[in-house]
Amino acid sequence: MEKKIYCGSGKKRNDNWISASINLDKIKEHIQEYNGSKFIKVNINVKAEPDQYGKDVSISIDTWKPEQKATNDNTPPNDLPF
């Protein structure tokens, strides 16, 4: 398991509102591009208790990538439901 890359924090204001800040210096090398748009995948977690600064929201970079499966042209697809 990879070490988490924390890039921000925030506060839960109510059930429908979280305010947060993200450190751009920590995310710049994780920016991805798709169809001409730039984005970054993040995980946002509400903590059980606030930290020493009163922050109860943690933001980390989502670094998960699906495993690449080696295939050759003679191998039938392995995604059949039976």
PyMOL Python script that loads the backbone (N, CA, C, O; Angstrom):
from pymol import cmd

cmd.read_pdbstr("""\
ATOM      1  N   MET A   1       0.849  -1.184   0.000  1.00  0.00           N
ATOM      2  CA  MET A   1       0.000   0.000   0.000  1.00  0.00           C
ATOM      3  C   MET A   1       0.893   1.246   0.000  1.00  0.00           C
ATOM      4  O   MET A   1       1.860   1.341   0.756  1.00  0.00           O
ATOM      5  N   GLU A   2       0.544   2.182  -0.860  1.00  0.00           N
ATOM      6  CA  GLU A   2       1.330   3.411  -0.961  1.00  0.00           C
ATOM      7  C   GLU A   2       1.055   4.348   0.204  1.00  0.00           C
ATOM      8  O   GLU A   2      -0.031   4.340   0.783  1.00  0.00           O
ATOM      9  N   LYS A   3       2.051   5.151   0.536  1.00  0.00           N
ATOM     10  CA  LYS A   3       1.886   6.155   1.572  1.00  0.00           C
ATOM     11  C   LYS A   3       0.926   7.226   1.062  1.00  0.00           C
ATOM     12  O   LYS A   3       1.002   7.631  -0.098  1.00  0.00           O
ATOM     13  N   LYS A   4       0.029   7.679   1.924  1.00  0.00           N
ATOM     14  CA  LYS A   4      -0.925   8.714   1.523  1.00  0.00           C
ATOM     15  C   LYS A   4      -0.208  10.039   1.308  1.00  0.00           C
ATOM     16  O   LYS A   4       0.725  10.394   2.029  1.00  0.00           O
ATOM     17  N   ILE A   5      -0.669  10.751   0.302  1.00  0.00           N
ATOM     18  CA  ILE A   5      -0.131  12.078   0.007  1.00  0.00           C
ATOM     19  C   ILE A   5      -1.206  13.085   0.402  1.00  0.00           C
ATOM     20  O   ILE A   5      -2.140  13.341  -0.358  1.00  0.00           O
ATOM     21  N   TYR A   6      -1.064  13.654   1.605  1.00  0.00           N
ATOM     22  CA  TYR A   6      -2.048  14.623   2.081  1.00  0.00           C
ATOM     23  C   TYR A   6      -1.817  15.944   1.365  1.00  0.00           C
ATOM     24  O   TYR A   6      -0.684  16.414   1.260  1.00  0.00           O
ATOM     25  N   CYS A   7      -2.889  16.535   0.880  1.00  0.00           N
ATOM     26  CA  CYS A   7      -2.758  17.763   0.099  1.00  0.00           C
ATOM     27  C   CYS A   7      -3.705  18.860   0.572  1.00  0.00           C
ATOM     28  O   CYS A   7      -3.746  19.937  -0.023  1.00  0.00           O
ATOM     29  N   GLY A   8      -4.465  18.603   1.634  1.00  0.00           N
ATOM     30  CA  GLY A   8      -5.366  19.631   2.122  1.00  0.00           C
ATOM     31  C   GLY A   8      -6.142  19.173   3.331  1.00  0.00           C
ATOM     32  O   GLY A   8      -6.047  18.027   3.771  1.00  0.00           O
ATOM     33  N   SER A   9      -6.926  20.121   3.862  1.00  0.00           N
ATOM     34  CA  SER A   9      -7.764  19.824   5.018  1.00  0.00           C
ATOM     35  C   SER A   9      -8.912  20.815   5.041  1.00  0.00           C
ATOM     36  O   SER A   9      -8.934  21.779   4.275  1.00  0.00           O
ATOM     37  N   GLY A  10      -9.858  20.571   5.920  1.00  0.00           N
ATOM     38  CA  GLY A  10     -11.000  21.466   5.992  1.00  0.00           C
ATOM     39  C   GLY A  10     -11.850  21.192   7.204  1.00  0.00           C
ATOM     40  O   GLY A  10     -11.446  20.496   8.136  1.00  0.00           O
ATOM     41  N   LYS A  11     -13.055  21.765   7.166  1.00  0.00           N
ATOM     42  CA  LYS A  11     -13.993  21.612   8.273  1.00  0.00           C
ATOM     43  C   LYS A  11     -15.367  21.257   7.726  1.00  0.00           C
ATOM     44  O   LYS A  11     -15.806  21.784   6.704  1.00  0.00           O
ATOM     45  N   LYS A  12     -16.027  20.360   8.425  1.00  0.00           N
ATOM     46  CA  LYS A  12     -17.406  20.032   8.101  1.00  0.00           C
ATOM     47  C   LYS A  12     -18.272  21.107   8.758  1.00  0.00           C
ATOM     48  O   LYS A  12     -18.315  21.217   9.983  1.00  0.00           O
ATOM     49  N   ARG A  13     -18.956  21.894   7.936  1.00  0.00           N
ATOM     50  CA  ARG A  13     -19.766  23.009   8.440  1.00  0.00           C
ATOM     51  C   ARG A  13     -21.162  22.551   8.857  1.00  0.00           C
ATOM     52  O   ARG A  13     -21.708  23.011   9.860  1.00  0.00           O
ATOM     53  N   ASN A  14     -21.725  21.638   8.072  1.00  0.00           N
ATOM     54  CA  ASN A  14     -22.988  20.982   8.427  1.00  0.00           C
ATOM     55  C   ASN A  14     -23.092  19.719   7.589  1.00  0.00           C
ATOM     56  O   ASN A  14     -22.129  19.361   6.911  1.00  0.00           O
ATOM     57  N   ASP A  15     -24.222  19.035   7.613  1.00  0.00           N
ATOM     58  CA  ASP A  15     -24.344  17.758   6.893  1.00  0.00           C
ATOM     59  C   ASP A  15     -24.147  17.889   5.391  1.00  0.00           C
ATOM     60  O   ASP A  15     -23.791  16.910   4.735  1.00  0.00           O
ATOM     61  N   ASN A  16     -24.369  19.065   4.835  1.00  0.00           N
ATOM     62  CA  ASN A  16     -24.302  19.258   3.393  1.00  0.00           C
ATOM     63  C   ASN A  16     -23.186  20.186   2.937  1.00  0.00           C
ATOM     64  O   ASN A  16     -23.129  20.529   1.756  1.00  0.00           O
ATOM     65  N   TRP A  17     -22.303  20.602   3.825  1.00  0.00           N
ATOM     66  CA  TRP A  17     -21.301  21.595   3.448  1.00  0.00           C
ATOM     67  C   TRP A  17     -19.971  21.309   4.128  1.00  0.00           C
ATOM     68  O   TRP A  17     -19.886  21.210   5.352  1.00  0.00           O
ATOM     69  N   ILE A  18     -18.941  21.179   3.312  1.00  0.00           N
ATOM     70  CA  ILE A  18     -17.567  21.031   3.787  1.00  0.00           C
ATOM     71  C   ILE A  18     -16.745  22.123   3.122  1.00  0.00           C
ATOM     72  O   ILE A  18     -16.789  22.280   1.902  1.00  0.00           O
ATOM     73  N   SER A  19     -15.999  22.873   3.911  1.00  0.00           N
ATOM     74  CA  SER A  19     -15.087  23.863   3.338  1.00  0.00           C
ATOM     75  C   SER A  19     -13.668  23.326   3.499  1.00  0.00           C
ATOM     76  O   SER A  19     -13.335  22.730   4.523  1.00  0.00           O
ATOM     77  N   ALA A  20     -12.831  23.542   2.476  1.00  0.00           N
ATOM     78  CA  ALA A  20     -11.487  22.966   2.502  1.00  0.00           C
ATOM     79  C   ALA A  20     -10.522  23.784   1.662  1.00  0.00           C
ATOM     80  O   ALA A  20     -10.928  24.602   0.836  1.00  0.00           O
ATOM     81  N   SER A  21      -9.235  23.547   1.890  1.00  0.00           N
ATOM     82  CA  SER A  21      -8.151  24.144   1.107  1.00  0.00           C
ATOM     83  C   SER A  21      -7.287  23.022   0.573  1.00  0.00           C
ATOM     84  O   SER A  21      -7.100  21.999   1.231  1.00  0.00           O
ATOM     85  N   ILE A  22      -6.757  23.221  -0.638  1.00  0.00           N
ATOM     86  CA  ILE A  22      -5.870  22.241  -1.244  1.00  0.00           C
ATOM     87  C   ILE A  22      -4.556  22.934  -1.592  1.00  0.00           C
ATOM     88  O   ILE A  22      -4.549  24.011  -2.188  1.00  0.00           O
ATOM     89  N   ASN A  23      -3.447  22.306  -1.213  1.00  0.00           N
ATOM     90  CA  ASN A  23      -2.117  22.833  -1.476  1.00  0.00           C
ATOM     91  C   ASN A  23      -1.725  22.473  -2.908  1.00  0.00           C
ATOM     92  O   ASN A  23      -1.454  21.307  -3.198  1.00  0.00           O
ATOM     93  N   LEU A  24      -1.693  23.449  -3.797  1.00  0.00           N
ATOM     94  CA  LEU A  24      -1.390  23.205  -5.209  1.00  0.00           C
ATOM     95  C   LEU A  24       0.012  22.663  -5.432  1.00  0.00           C
ATOM     96  O   LEU A  24       0.233  21.913  -6.382  1.00  0.00           O
ATOM     97  N   ASP A  25       0.967  23.025  -4.578  1.00  0.00           N
ATOM     98  CA  ASP A  25       2.329  22.501  -4.732  1.00  0.00           C
ATOM     99  C   ASP A  25       2.369  20.987  -4.554  1.00  0.00           C
ATOM    100  O   ASP A  25       3.199  20.316  -5.167  1.00  0.00           O
ATOM    101  N   LYS A  26       1.479  20.439  -3.716  1.00  0.00           N
ATOM    102  CA  LYS A  26       1.472  18.999  -3.469  1.00  0.00           C
ATOM    103  C   LYS A  26       0.735  18.210  -4.545  1.00  0.00           C
ATOM    104  O   LYS A  26       0.941  17.002  -4.661  1.00  0.00           O
ATOM    105  N   ILE A  27      -0.118  18.860  -5.333  1.00  0.00           N
ATOM    106  CA  ILE A  27      -0.905  18.119  -6.323  1.00  0.00           C
ATOM    107  C   ILE A  27      -0.389  18.248  -7.746  1.00  0.00           C
ATOM    108  O   ILE A  27      -0.783  17.466  -8.610  1.00  0.00           O
ATOM    109  N   LYS A  28       0.475  19.206  -8.010  1.00  0.00           N
ATOM    110  CA  LYS A  28       0.834  19.511  -9.399  1.00  0.00           C
ATOM    111  C   LYS A  28       1.417  18.330 -10.166  1.00  0.00           C
ATOM    112  O   LYS A  28       1.187  18.220 -11.371  1.00  0.00           O
ATOM    113  N   GLU A  29       2.160  17.446  -9.512  1.00  0.00           N
ATOM    114  CA  GLU A  29       2.728  16.309 -10.244  1.00  0.00           C
ATOM    115  C   GLU A  29       1.724  15.173 -10.429  1.00  0.00           C
ATOM    116  O   GLU A  29       2.040  14.176 -11.077  1.00  0.00           O
ATOM    117  N   HIS A  30       0.517  15.307  -9.870  1.00  0.00           N
ATOM    118  CA  HIS A  30      -0.511  14.268  -9.984  1.00  0.00           C
ATOM    119  C   HIS A  30      -1.672  14.688 -10.896  1.00  0.00           C
ATOM    120  O   HIS A  30      -2.667  13.972 -11.004  1.00  0.00           O
ATOM    121  N   ILE A  31      -1.546  15.831 -11.539  1.00  0.00           N
ATOM    122  CA  ILE A  31      -2.601  16.312 -12.441  1.00  0.00           C
ATOM    123  C   ILE A  31      -2.633  15.432 -13.681  1.00  0.00           C
ATOM    124  O   ILE A  31      -1.598  15.133 -14.277  1.00  0.00           O
ATOM    125  N   GLN A  32      -3.840  15.022 -14.058  1.00  0.00           N
ATOM    126  CA  GLN A  32      -4.040  14.185 -15.235  1.00  0.00           C
ATOM    127  C   GLN A  32      -4.817  14.980 -16.275  1.00  0.00           C
ATOM    128  O   GLN A  32      -5.488  15.958 -15.947  1.00  0.00           O
ATOM    129  N   GLU A  33      -4.723  14.558 -17.519  1.00  0.00           N
ATOM    130  CA  GLU A  33      -5.461  15.243 -18.579  1.00  0.00           C
ATOM    131  C   GLU A  33      -6.338  14.234 -19.298  1.00  0.00           C
ATOM    132  O   GLU A  33      -5.922  13.107 -19.570  1.00  0.00           O
ATOM    133  N   TYR A  34      -7.560  14.657 -19.601  1.00  0.00           N
ATOM    134  CA  TYR A  34      -8.519  13.814 -20.314  1.00  0.00           C
ATOM    135  C   TYR A  34      -9.375  14.710 -21.189  1.00  0.00           C
ATOM    136  O   TYR A  34     -10.023  15.630 -20.690  1.00  0.00           O
ATOM    137  N   ASN A  35      -9.384  14.453 -22.476  1.00  0.00           N
ATOM    138  CA  ASN A  35     -10.156  15.241 -23.449  1.00  0.00           C
ATOM    139  C   ASN A  35      -9.892  16.739 -23.316  1.00  0.00           C
ATOM    140  O   ASN A  35     -10.813  17.548 -23.420  1.00  0.00           O
ATOM    141  N   GLY A  36      -8.640  17.102 -23.086  1.00  0.00           N
ATOM    142  CA  GLY A  36      -8.257  18.508 -23.027  1.00  0.00           C
ATOM    143  C   GLY A  36      -8.523  19.179 -21.687  1.00  0.00           C
ATOM    144  O   GLY A  36      -8.190  20.352 -21.521  1.00  0.00           O
ATOM    145  N   SER A  37      -9.111  18.473 -20.728  1.00  0.00           N
ATOM    146  CA  SER A  37      -9.361  19.031 -19.395  1.00  0.00           C
ATOM    147  C   SER A  37      -8.373  18.436 -18.405  1.00  0.00           C
ATOM    148  O   SER A  37      -7.996  17.268 -18.509  1.00  0.00           O
ATOM    149  N   LYS A  38      -7.958  19.251 -17.445  1.00  0.00           N
ATOM    150  CA  LYS A  38      -7.044  18.788 -16.406  1.00  0.00           C
ATOM    151  C   LYS A  38      -7.843  18.526 -15.137  1.00  0.00           C
ATOM    152  O   LYS A  38      -8.749  19.281 -14.784  1.00  0.00           O
ATOM    153  N   PHE A  39      -7.484  17.435 -14.458  1.00  0.00           N
ATOM    154  CA  PHE A  39      -8.174  17.096 -13.224  1.00  0.00           C
ATOM    155  C   PHE A  39      -7.229  16.345 -12.303  1.00  0.00           C
ATOM    156  O   PHE A  39      -6.148  15.914 -12.703  1.00  0.00           O
ATOM    157  N   ILE A  40      -7.666  16.202 -11.061  1.00  0.00           N
ATOM    158  CA  ILE A  40      -6.936  15.408 -10.083  1.00  0.00           C
ATOM    159  C   ILE A  40      -7.952  14.626  -9.265  1.00  0.00           C
ATOM    160  O   ILE A  40      -8.999  15.151  -8.887  1.00  0.00           O
ATOM    161  N   LYS A  41      -7.629  13.360  -8.996  1.00  0.00           N
ATOM    162  CA  LYS A  41      -8.509  12.527  -8.185  1.00  0.00           C
ATOM    163  C   LYS A  41      -8.080  12.655  -6.727  1.00  0.00           C
ATOM    164  O   LYS A  41      -6.899  12.518  -6.408  1.00  0.00           O
ATOM    165  N   VAL A  42      -9.037  12.918  -5.849  1.00  0.00           N
ATOM    166  CA  VAL A  42      -8.742  13.054  -4.431  1.00  0.00           C
ATOM    167  C   VAL A  42      -9.692  12.185  -3.613  1.00  0.00           C
ATOM    168  O   VAL A  42     -10.784  11.833  -4.058  1.00  0.00           O
ATOM    169  N   ASN A  43      -9.248  11.852  -2.415  1.00  0.00           N
ATOM    170  CA  ASN A  43     -10.086  11.197  -1.420  1.00  0.00           C
ATOM    171  C   ASN A  43     -10.360  12.215  -0.330  1.00  0.00           C
ATOM    172  O   ASN A  43      -9.438  12.849   0.182  1.00  0.00           O
ATOM    173  N   ILE A  44     -11.627  12.372   0.026  1.00  0.00           N
ATOM    174  CA  ILE A  44     -12.018  13.309   1.074  1.00  0.00           C
ATOM    175  C   ILE A  44     -12.633  12.504   2.205  1.00  0.00           C
ATOM    176  O   ILE A  44     -13.627  11.802   2.018  1.00  0.00           O
ATOM    177  N   ASN A  45     -12.025  12.614   3.384  1.00  0.00           N
ATOM    178  CA  ASN A  45     -12.466  11.841   4.540  1.00  0.00           C
ATOM    179  C   ASN A  45     -12.872  12.767   5.677  1.00  0.00           C
ATOM    180  O   ASN A  45     -12.175  13.735   5.981  1.00  0.00           O
ATOM    181  N   VAL A  46     -14.001  12.463   6.299  1.00  0.00           N
ATOM    182  CA  VAL A  46     -14.431  13.176   7.497  1.00  0.00           C
ATOM    183  C   VAL A  46     -13.856  12.422   8.684  1.00  0.00           C
ATOM    184  O   VAL A  46     -14.126  11.234   8.864  1.00  0.00           O
ATOM    185  N   LYS A  47     -13.067  13.111   9.489  1.00  0.00           N
ATOM    186  CA  LYS A  47     -12.417  12.495  10.646  1.00  0.00           C
ATOM    187  C   LYS A  47     -13.418  12.302  11.788  1.00  0.00           C
ATOM    188  O   LYS A  47     -14.407  13.028  11.886  1.00  0.00           O
ATOM    189  N   ALA A  48     -13.159  11.340  12.628  1.00  0.00           N
ATOM    190  CA  ALA A  48     -14.016  11.094  13.793  1.00  0.00           C
ATOM    191  C   ALA A  48     -13.922  12.248  14.791  1.00  0.00           C
ATOM    192  O   ALA A  48     -14.907  12.605  15.437  1.00  0.00           O
ATOM    193  N   GLU A  49     -12.712  12.831  14.909  1.00  0.00           N
ATOM    194  CA  GLU A  49     -12.501  13.956  15.815  1.00  0.00           C
ATOM    195  C   GLU A  49     -11.596  14.985  15.148  1.00  0.00           C
ATOM    196  O   GLU A  49     -10.726  14.623  14.355  1.00  0.00           O
ATOM    197  N   PRO A  50     -11.792  16.267  15.463  1.00  0.00           N
ATOM    198  CA  PRO A  50     -10.929  17.303  14.886  1.00  0.00           C
ATOM    199  C   PRO A  50      -9.475  17.138  15.334  1.00  0.00           C
ATOM    200  O   PRO A  50      -9.197  16.631  16.420  1.00  0.00           O
ATOM    201  N   ASP A  51      -8.551  17.583  14.466  1.00  0.00           N
ATOM    202  CA  ASP A  51      -7.133  17.552  14.832  1.00  0.00           C
ATOM    203  C   ASP A  51      -6.792  18.745  15.719  1.00  0.00           C
ATOM    204  O   ASP A  51      -7.686  19.460  16.171  1.00  0.00           O
ATOM    205  N   GLN A  52      -5.518  18.957  15.965  1.00  0.00           N
ATOM    206  CA  GLN A  52      -5.083  20.033  16.864  1.00  0.00           C
ATOM    207  C   GLN A  52      -5.430  21.427  16.333  1.00  0.00           C
ATOM    208  O   GLN A  52      -5.433  22.397  17.092  1.00  0.00           O
ATOM    209  N   TYR A  53      -5.723  21.530  15.031  1.00  0.00           N
ATOM    210  CA  TYR A  53      -6.077  22.823  14.441  1.00  0.00           C
ATOM    211  C   TYR A  53      -7.585  22.973  14.237  1.00  0.00           C
ATOM    212  O   TYR A  53      -8.039  23.957  13.653  1.00  0.00           O
ATOM    213  N   GLY A  54      -8.354  22.008  14.715  1.00  0.00           N
ATOM    214  CA  GLY A  54      -9.807  22.056  14.577  1.00  0.00           C
ATOM    215  C   GLY A  54     -10.315  21.530  13.246  1.00  0.00           C
ATOM    216  O   GLY A  54     -11.505  21.647  12.953  1.00  0.00           O
ATOM    217  N   LYS A  55      -9.440  20.953  12.435  1.00  0.00           N
ATOM    218  CA  LYS A  55      -9.830  20.428  11.128  1.00  0.00           C
ATOM    219  C   LYS A  55     -10.382  19.018  11.295  1.00  0.00           C
ATOM    220  O   LYS A  55      -9.758  18.170  11.932  1.00  0.00           O
ATOM    221  N   ASP A  56     -11.551  18.775  10.722  1.00  0.00           N
ATOM    222  CA  ASP A  56     -12.144  17.441  10.809  1.00  0.00           C
ATOM    223  C   ASP A  56     -12.364  16.813   9.436  1.00  0.00           C
ATOM    224  O   ASP A  56     -13.101  15.837   9.302  1.00  0.00           O
ATOM    225  N   VAL A  57     -11.720  17.380   8.419  1.00  0.00           N
ATOM    226  CA  VAL A  57     -11.770  16.850   7.052  1.00  0.00           C
ATOM    227  C   VAL A  57     -10.336  16.708   6.556  1.00  0.00           C
ATOM    228  O   VAL A  57      -9.522  17.618   6.716  1.00  0.00           O
ATOM    229  N   SER A  58     -10.036  15.567   5.954  1.00  0.00           N
ATOM    230  CA  SER A  58      -8.704  15.283   5.418  1.00  0.00           C
ATOM    231  C   SER A  58      -8.823  15.030   3.921  1.00  0.00           C
ATOM    232  O   SER A  58      -9.730  14.325   3.479  1.00  0.00           O
ATOM    233  N   ILE A  59      -7.908  15.605   3.138  1.00  0.00           N
ATOM    234  CA  ILE A  59      -7.912  15.413   1.689  1.00  0.00           C
ATOM    235  C   ILE A  59      -6.571  14.815   1.290  1.00  0.00           C
ATOM    236  O   ILE A  59      -5.513  15.334   1.646  1.00  0.00           O
ATOM    237  N   SER A  60      -6.630  13.709   0.541  1.00  0.00           N
ATOM    238  CA  SER A  60      -5.405  13.082   0.047  1.00  0.00           C
ATOM    239  C   SER A  60      -5.577  12.772  -1.436  1.00  0.00           C
ATOM    240  O   SER A  60      -6.696  12.668  -1.938  1.00  0.00           O
ATOM    241  N   ILE A  61      -4.457  12.627  -2.120  1.00  0.00           N
ATOM    242  CA  ILE A  61      -4.464  12.332  -3.544  1.00  0.00           C
ATOM    243  C   ILE A  61      -4.794  10.861  -3.745  1.00  0.00           C
ATOM    244  O   ILE A  61      -4.227   9.995  -3.080  1.00  0.00           O
ATOM    245  N   ASP A  62      -5.706  10.582  -4.657  1.00  0.00           N
ATOM    246  CA  ASP A  62      -6.068   9.206  -4.990  1.00  0.00           C
ATOM    247  C   ASP A  62      -5.058   8.698  -6.011  1.00  0.00           C
ATOM    248  O   ASP A  62      -5.123   9.057  -7.187  1.00  0.00           O
ATOM    249  N   THR A  63      -4.132   7.868  -5.563  1.00  0.00           N
ATOM    250  CA  THR A  63      -3.071   7.369  -6.435  1.00  0.00           C
ATOM    251  C   THR A  63      -3.366   5.967  -6.958  1.00  0.00           C
ATOM    252  O   THR A  63      -2.517   5.376  -7.624  1.00  0.00           O
ATOM    253  N   TRP A  64      -4.547   5.422  -6.674  1.00  0.00           N
ATOM    254  CA  TRP A  64      -4.880   4.063  -7.102  1.00  0.00           C
ATOM    255  C   TRP A  64      -4.932   3.991  -8.616  1.00  0.00           C
ATOM    256  O   TRP A  64      -5.493   4.863  -9.279  1.00  0.00           O
ATOM    257  N   LYS A  65      -4.335   2.933  -9.150  1.00  0.00           N
ATOM    258  CA  LYS A  65      -4.382   2.663 -10.583  1.00  0.00           C
ATOM    259  C   LYS A  65      -4.734   1.200 -10.755  1.00  0.00           C
ATOM    260  O   LYS A  65      -4.224   0.359 -10.015  1.00  0.00           O
ATOM    261  N   PRO A  66      -5.596   0.868 -11.713  1.00  0.00           N
ATOM    262  CA  PRO A  66      -5.925  -0.545 -11.922  1.00  0.00           C
ATOM    263  C   PRO A  66      -4.696  -1.311 -12.389  1.00  0.00           C
ATOM    264  O   PRO A  66      -3.816  -0.760 -13.051  1.00  0.00           O
ATOM    265  N   GLU A  67      -4.652  -2.576 -12.037  1.00  0.00           N
ATOM    266  CA  GLU A  67      -3.530  -3.415 -12.470  1.00  0.00           C
ATOM    267  C   GLU A  67      -3.606  -3.627 -13.971  1.00  0.00           C
ATOM    268  O   GLU A  67      -4.685  -3.853 -14.519  1.00  0.00           O
ATOM    269  N   GLN A  68      -2.473  -3.556 -14.627  1.00  0.00           N
ATOM    270  CA  GLN A  68      -2.393  -3.817 -16.059  1.00  0.00           C
ATOM    271  C   GLN A  68      -2.247  -5.317 -16.246  1.00  0.00           C
ATOM    272  O   GLN A  68      -1.333  -5.927 -15.690  1.00  0.00           O
ATOM    273  N   LYS A  69      -3.135  -5.912 -17.021  1.00  0.00           N
ATOM    274  CA  LYS A  69      -3.061  -7.342 -17.279  1.00  0.00           C
ATOM    275  C   LYS A  69      -2.355  -7.576 -18.612  1.00  0.00           C
ATOM    276  O   LYS A  69      -2.669  -6.944 -19.621  1.00  0.00           O
ATOM    277  N   ALA A  70      -1.408  -8.488 -18.591  1.00  0.00           N
ATOM    278  CA  ALA A  70      -0.711  -8.848 -19.823  1.00  0.00           C
ATOM    279  C   ALA A  70      -1.617  -9.767 -20.640  1.00  0.00           C
ATOM    280  O   ALA A  70      -2.122 -10.769 -20.134  1.00  0.00           O
ATOM    281  N   THR A  71      -1.814  -9.414 -21.899  1.00  0.00           N
ATOM    282  CA  THR A  71      -2.640 -10.245 -22.771  1.00  0.00           C
ATOM    283  C   THR A  71      -1.903 -10.448 -24.086  1.00  0.00           C
ATOM    284  O   THR A  71      -1.031  -9.664 -24.461  1.00  0.00           O
ATOM    285  N   ASN A  72      -2.274 -11.514 -24.771  1.00  0.00           N
ATOM    286  CA  ASN A  72      -1.798 -11.674 -26.134  1.00  0.00           C
ATOM    287  C   ASN A  72      -3.031 -11.863 -27.012  1.00  0.00           C
ATOM    288  O   ASN A  72      -4.118 -12.126 -26.498  1.00  0.00           O
ATOM    289  N   ASP A  73      -2.881 -11.737 -28.295  1.00  0.00           N
ATOM    290  CA  ASP A  73      -4.027 -11.750 -29.203  1.00  0.00           C
ATOM    291  C   ASP A  73      -4.738 -13.094 -29.257  1.00  0.00           C
ATOM    292  O   ASP A  73      -5.889 -13.149 -29.692  1.00  0.00           O
ATOM    293  N   ASN A  74      -4.103 -14.170 -28.836  1.00  0.00           N
ATOM    294  CA  ASN A  74      -4.717 -15.491 -28.888  1.00  0.00           C
ATOM    295  C   ASN A  74      -5.485 -15.849 -27.622  1.00  0.00           C
ATOM    296  O   ASN A  74      -6.146 -16.885 -27.571  1.00  0.00           O
ATOM    297  N   THR A  75      -5.402 -15.001 -26.604  1.00  0.00           N
ATOM    298  CA  THR A  75      -6.066 -15.282 -25.343  1.00  0.00           C
ATOM    299  C   THR A  75      -7.486 -14.733 -25.381  1.00  0.00           C
ATOM    300  O   THR A  75      -7.677 -13.553 -25.675  1.00  0.00           O
ATOM    301  N   PRO A  76      -8.497 -15.569 -25.086  1.00  0.00           N
ATOM    302  CA  PRO A  76      -9.860 -15.053 -25.064  1.00  0.00           C
ATOM    303  C   PRO A  76     -10.050 -14.099 -23.881  1.00  0.00           C
ATOM    304  O   PRO A  76      -9.335 -14.202 -22.884  1.00  0.00           O
ATOM    305  N   PRO A  77     -11.008 -13.173 -23.986  1.00  0.00           N
ATOM    306  CA  PRO A  77     -11.223 -12.241 -22.867  1.00  0.00           C
ATOM    307  C   PRO A  77     -11.601 -13.008 -21.604  1.00  0.00           C
ATOM    308  O   PRO A  77     -12.275 -14.037 -21.662  1.00  0.00           O
ATOM    309  N   ASN A  78     -11.153 -12.487 -20.463  1.00  0.00           N
ATOM    310  CA  ASN A  78     -11.378 -13.152 -19.191  1.00  0.00           C
ATOM    311  C   ASN A  78     -12.426 -12.434 -18.361  1.00  0.00           C
ATOM    312  O   ASN A  78     -12.462 -12.601 -17.142  1.00  0.00           O
ATOM    313  N   ASP A  79     -13.278 -11.638 -18.992  1.00  0.00           N
ATOM    314  CA  ASP A  79     -14.277 -10.882 -18.247  1.00  0.00           C
ATOM    315  C   ASP A  79     -15.678 -11.431 -18.411  1.00  0.00           C
ATOM    316  O   ASP A  79     -16.657 -10.724 -18.174  1.00  0.00           O
ATOM    317  N   LEU A  80     -15.780 -12.688 -18.817  1.00  0.00           N
ATOM    318  CA  LEU A  80     -17.097 -13.298 -18.994  1.00  0.00           C
ATOM    319  C   LEU A  80     -17.692 -13.647 -17.636  1.00  0.00           C
ATOM    320  O   LEU A  80     -16.961 -14.038 -16.726  1.00  0.00           O
ATOM    321  N   PRO A  81     -19.007 -13.512 -17.485  1.00  0.00           N
ATOM    322  CA  PRO A  81     -19.628 -13.747 -16.182  1.00  0.00           C
ATOM    323  C   PRO A  81     -19.753 -15.215 -15.816  1.00  0.00           C
ATOM    324  O   PRO A  81     -20.287 -15.513 -14.748  1.00  0.00           O
ATOM    325  N   PHE A  82     -19.297 -16.142 -16.631  1.00  0.00           N
ATOM    326  CA  PHE A  82     -19.417 -17.574 -16.315  1.00  0.00           C
ATOM    327  C   PHE A  82     -18.103 -18.291 -16.514  1.00  0.00           C
ATOM    328  O   PHE A  82     -18.020 -19.500 -16.296  1.00  0.00           O
TER     329      PHE A  82
END
""", "prot")
cmd.dss("prot")
cmd.show_as("cartoon", "prot")
cmd.util.cbc("prot")
cmd.orient("prot")
